[in-house]
Amino acid sequence: MSAILIVDDKTNVRNTIAAALNDIGFTATACGSGAEALELLSHHSFDVVITDLKMPEMNGMELLKIIKDRYPTIEVIMLTGYGTIEEAVEAMRLGAIDFVSKPAIIDELELKIQRALKQQKMQIEKLVAEDEALPEGYRLIGRSPIMIDIRRQIEKIAPTNVTVLIRGSSGTGKELAARSIHALSPRAAEPFVAVACAAIPESLLEAELFGFEKGAFTGANKRKIGKFQLANNGTIFLDEIGEINAELQVKLLRFLQEFELTRIGSNTTIKVNVRVIAATNKNLEDAIQGGSFRKDLFYRLNVLPLTMPNLNTRIDDIPILIEHFIQKYTRRLNIAQKSIHPDAIHCLQQYSWPGNVRELENTIERAMVMSENIEIQVHDLPQEIRQQRTLKTDHIETSESELCRTEQNLSAQVAGYEKRLICSALKQTDYNIKQAAELLNINRSTLQFKIKKYGIEHDK
């Protein structure tokens, strides 16, 4: 079900709209200010935001500008009162998809939401098609709003020559993002050179980056071209940039100012044309405070920042990633094509993923090797993943025992309504799972899980 956020400083207005939208099948959340809306948007995925134009502190126009800048694929509908039509038209010029006059008529609002969702779907499909056109190893997999926004940012960043700092936890795909930036840039036909700064001993890293002349030091038996020069006209990716020592930070800063280098043991200055993309899983601001990282170097690197999200913030992408890794390792391991049971997908979606996408990839590779069946089952998954699922289930059961009867009735009604929606979609599509999933705006594996959950059988 599509997620809608209603923003209005009047409690009765926002709650009435939210209740009406929930009744007709949307998942609606209401809040009372622009600041609260931005807080919700930073932690949850929404498809459409419906915001009042006139609000204290942050008005709807200001909120619109921030949303379109941070979350370009989220569609915005403006709520307008008397005398604000001209402002509503201006809002549409700034990116709002439509406006509705107060008091909102729910049938009219539903039509406008459906139009917004259709427009959003077309936009996402275009982005996904563009992404899939990239060669494997350069693709960012995922269709969640947060990953669509990452792609949007990369689209803006790629054509420029500006230095980029990619931040994020280990395993979130920072190098993949860097490769995607390179592949979409005018430098795509030129070299992409990746350097794992933490994997090279401190004493050798300078020589690796800048190169050296024959005889520059013991063991320098011949001239070595450094990574910066090897990446000339292309892109260099400096992974784990927070690990380099103070002396090398000074030399890197000087390089970023002039894009000139001198090999160790040489007096000749070499000019290079290279784009620098750096990455870190460290909090560099804390490192600056602690004196281990230079503030001026941070500013040179952080011209265009990009933050990769943790996997547990985009669990809707897990089924897509699973399918991608199954296809990848079917080819790489030269084994029979396998599928995965919906219960196993659900189990994977409940796990916290401290190792992020890299851990998920390793899990699927292991499951494909260890599974003795054509379908990967829950018991084929690592014990720590199954164990966390059990703990979560136990917690839910404990919590449910504390719920009042009213809440239990509500849960039953919601489940009943969801089952009726699924049955209706299946009948409309003659039980075609793919088409029914598209009709319900959920992924295929989620639909299969819910069919099993509710015991829905094909009504022949």
N, C-alpha and C positions, 0 to 999 in steps of 0.2 A: 504494500500500500504506500502511496506517495505521502511524503512527510511535508506538512505545511506549518509554517511559523507565522502567528498573528501578533502584530505589534501595535498596541494602542494604549494610551495612558488612561482610558476610561474602562474600568473593570467590567462593567456590564456589556459593553460593546465587544471587547475581545473574547470574553467568555461565551457570549451568545453565538458569535461566529464560529468559535472553536467547537462548541457542542454540536452545532448544525453540520459542520464539515465532518466531524467524527461519525455522526449519524448516517451520512451518505457514503462512508467507506474510506475517507482519508484518515491519516494519523495527524491530528492537529495539536499544536502546542501554543499556548498564549503567554505573552509577557507584556510588561507595562512601560518599557522604555527602550531607547536605542542601545544604551549601554548593556542592558540585560540581554537584548537580542544578540549583540556581538559576542557576549560571553557564551550564550547557548550555541551560536554558530561555530565557535572555536572548539567545541567538544562534541557536537552532534551533527549528523548529516541532514540537511533539509533540501527539498526540491524547489519549493516556492516560498517566498516571504511576502506576506500581505501586511503592509504598514500604513498607519495613519500618516497623513502629510503634516498635520499641525500637532506637534508634541513639544513639551517644555524641554529645555537643555539640549537634546539632540533631536532635530526635526526629521521628518521622513526623507527629505531631500538629502540631508547630510548622511543619513543611514544608507540610502541608496548608493551614494558615491563610494562609500567604504565597501559595501557588499560587492559592487561590480568590480572594484579594484582587487579585493581579496578572493572573491568567490565568483568568477565570471560566469559559471554555468548555472548559478542559482538565479531563477527568474523572480522578478519583483513586480507586484501589483500594488498600486497606490490606492488608499482609501481617502476620498476627498469629501469635504463638506461644502456648504454653500459658498460660492464666490472664489473657489480655488481651482476652477477648471483650467485657467491659464497656467497655473503652477503645475497642474497634473500633466499638461501637454509638454511643459519644459522637462518634467521628470521622465517622460517617455523619450525625449531627445537624449537624456543622460543615461538611458539604458533600461528604464522600466518597460515592461512588455504591455501593460494596460493599466487602466484605472477604473474604479467603481465608486459611484457617488453614494454617500450615506443618506438614509439607512440602507445598508447592503441587502439586496435581494439575493437569497442563497442560490436560486436557480441561475441567475445571471452570473454570480460569482463562480459557481461550479463550471459553467461554460468557459469562463475566462481562465480558470485554473487548468482545465483540460487543454485549452489552446497553449498555455504556457508550458505544460508538460510535453506537448507535441513538439513545440519549438526546441525545448531542452533536449529531447530525444534526438532530433535531427542534428543539433549541435554536437552532442556527444558522439553520435555515429560518425560524423565527419572527423572528429578528433581521433577516434579509434582507428578509422580507415587510414588516416595520415600516419598514425603510429605504427600500424601493421605493415605499412609500406617500407619501414626501415628494416635493415637486415637484422637477423637474430643476433642478440648480444648488444643491441642498441635500443631495444624496445622496452618501454615501461609498461608492464602488464597491470591492468586494473581499470575499472569503469566507475569506481566510487567518486563522489563529488570531489573529495580531497585529491585524488589522483588526476582527475580531469583538470583541476586547478594547477597542479604541478606541471602538467603538459602545457597549459596556457602560459604559465610563466616561462617555460623553456622556449616556447614559440617566440616570446618577446625577447628573451635573452640571446638566443642563438645567432641572429643576424649581426650582432654587435661584436666588437673586439674587446669589450670590457672584461676585466678580471672578475671571476665568480668564486664565491665561497659557499660550498655545499656543506650543510650541517645535518647531523642526524646520528642516531645510534648505530652500532655495528649491525650489518646485515640488512639495512634499509634500502640499499641500492644506490649509494652515492656515486660509485663509479659508472653504473649504468646511466644515471642522469647526466654525468659528464660526457659519456659517449654519445648520448642522445643530443646534447647541445652541439657537440662537434659534427654529428651526422646531419644536422639541420642547418649548419652554418655554411658560409661561402668557402670555408676551409675543408669541407668534407672529403675532397679528393686528396688532401695532404695528410701527413702522418698524425696519428694520435698516439702519444707516448705516455704511458702510465708509470709512475714512480711510487712505490710503497716506502715512504720515508722511514717508517718504524722498522722495516725489515732489513735495512741497510745499516751496518755499523756506522756510528758517528764519524769515525776517522776516515771512512770511505765515501760518505754521502756527498761531500763537496766535489770530490773527483768524479763521481757519477754524474752530478748535475752539470758541472762546468768543464769537465774534461781535463787532460793533463798532457804535457809534452814528454817525450822520451827522456829519461834521466832526471825527471823532476823530483823523484824520491826513490828509495830502495824498492826495487820490484817493478819500476816503470820502464819496461823493456822496449816499449814503443808508444807512439802517440795514441791517445784515446780521445775520440770525439764525445763530448758530454751530451746528456739528454736534452738540454736546452737547444743545442745546435742541431741535434737529430730531429727535433720537433719543428725546425724552421719552416715557416709558412703554414704550419699546422697548429695543433693544440697539445699542451703538456698538462698532465693531471698529477698534481702533488697530493697524494693521499696521506692522511694522518699528519698534516702539516704542524699540528701542535706538538709533535715529538722532536722537532729539530732544535739543536742547541743554540745558545745565544750568539756565538760567533757566526754561525751560518745564517741566522736570522738577519744579521747586519748585511751580509753579502747578498742575500735574497732581496732585501729591501732596496739596495743599490741597483740590482738588476731590474726590479719592477719600475724603478724611476726612469731608467735610460734604455732598458732592453739591450744592454751591452754586456759582454762577458769577456773574461780573460782566463785562459786555461792556466792551471797550476804549472809553474815553471816557465811561463811565457810573459812577455811584455806587450804583446799585440792584443789590441782590443777588437773584438768581433761583434758586429751588429747583427742581431737576429730579429726576425718577425714571427713572434709566437704568441698565441693566446694562452693565458695561465688560468687554470681551474684548480682550486685547492679544495680539500675536504678535511673534515675533522669530526670526531665523536666527542671531543672535549669541550668543556665550557671555556672558551678562550677569554671571556671577560674575567672569570675567576683566575685564570692563569696570568692575566695582566695584573690583577690585584696582588697575586702571589709573587710577581716579579719574574716569572719564568717565560713570559711571552711579551714581545714588544708591542706597545700600543700603536706606534706608527706603522708597523708591519700589518697589524690587524686592520687598520683603516685602508691600507693599500689593497689588501685581499678582499675585504668585505664591501666592495663597491656594489656588486649585485648579489645579495644573499639569497640562498635557496635552502629550504628546510625539508628534508625527507621525513615523512610520517612513519611512526611505528606501525607494525602490522596490526596490533590489537586495536588501533583506531580506525581500521578499514576492513573489518571482518567480512563485509559483503564481497570483497575481492578475493577471499580465500578460495571459493569454488573455481573461479576463473584461473587463479594461479595454479591450483591443483591440476586442472585440465592441461594447462600449458606444460607443467613439469612431467605429467604422464606422457604427453606426446614427445617431449624432449628426450626422456630416458628410454622410451620405446625404441627410438632411433639409435641413441648412443649405446645402449646395452644390447641392442639387437635381440630383443625378446618380444614375445607375443603382446599384442595390444591388450591393455587391461583397463578396467573401469573401477570406480570406487563406490561403495555402498553409501546411501544418504546418511545412515547413522555414523559412518566414519567421518563424513564431511562435517556433520554437526559436532562431533567430538573435537575435530580440529578447530572449529570455530569457537569452541569454549576454552581453548588453551590460551595462555597469556603471551606466548611467543617472545621470550626474552631475547632470542637470537634472530627475531624478525624473519624476513623473507628467506634469508640464507638457511635458517633452521628449518623452515617449511620445506624448502627444496631438498635438503638432506633427508628429511623425514619421508618424503614421497619416494626418493631414490631407494632408500632402505626398504620401504614397504613393497616396492615393485620387485625387489630382489628376493625378499623373505616370504612374500605371499605365495602360497601354494595353489591358490585359486585364480581364476580369471578376473575375479572382483576383489578389490582390497577391502577387508573387513576391519572392524574396530580392533579385534584381537591382533591384527597385523601392525598396529601402531605401537610406538615405544611406551613403556610402562608409565613414565612420568606424565605423558599426555593423557593416558587412560585414567591415571590416578587423580589428576586435577579435575577431570570430568566428574569422577565419583564424589570428590570433595564438594564440588559445586552443586551436584544433585542433592547431596545430604544437606547442604546449607539451605537450598531452596525448600526441601521438605520440612526442615525445622522452621523456616520463616513462615511457610504456608500454614503450619499448625497454629500460628499466632494471629493469623488474619481473622477479621470478624466475618460473620455470615454474609454481610452485604458485599464485601470485597470478593468473597468466593463466588457469589451469584454473578457479580460483574465479570469475573474471569470466565465463568461458564458461558455467559452471554456473548462475550467477545469471541471465544473459541467457536461457539455455534454459528455466529455471523461469518467468521472466517471460513468455516467449513462450507456454508451455503454459497459463499462467493466462489470458492474453488470448484464446487460441483457445477455451478452455473457456467463458469468459464470452460470447464471440461465438456459440458454438453454443447456449448456454442461452437466448440472447435472439434467436435466428434472425437473427443478424448486424445487430441494431438497435444502431447506434453509441451512441445516447443512453442506452439501457437498459444496455448493456454497460459504459459509463463509470460509470454510477451503481453497478452491481454491483461494479466494481473500486475504487470510491471515488476516481476521478480525473476530471479535466475532459475534455470531449469532444475538444478540440484535442490534448491530450496523448495520448489513445488513438489518434487518427488518425495522429499522428507515429510512435507505436510500431508501428502496423500497417504503415506504410510502411517503417520501419526494419528490421523483421523479415521483410518481404516476405510478409505473411499475405494470402492470397487467399480470397475467398468460396467456401466448400465447398458447392456447390449440390447 
